[in-house]
């Protein structure tokens, strides 16, 4: 992202790797994963894809929908229950106009 963070998706959630100095020493790992006590959690801990769009927003594709990382360490989520015909989002791409294109299980 614009702050030189590296975002990593795993089966255990989303991880941000950041550094405290310009020579990339002292790495700091921050993990984001779904727990029951969160107000706006990641929709699922299985992360399949991450996209940083032209506005530097971080989009996360998961086993249960699309997520937008918010500045307050919360997520806005779109899932089968409210927007999608399927829960699994495998891939995210954007185009020159800023539209998001999603690869869903059995649907594009």
Buried (B, 14 or more C-beta within 10 A) or exposed (E): BEEEBEBBBEEEBBBBBBBEEEEEEEEEEEEBBBEEEEEEBBBBBBBBBBBBBEEEBBBBBBBBBBBBBEEEEBBEBBBBEEEBEEBBBEEBEBEEEEEBEBBBEEEE
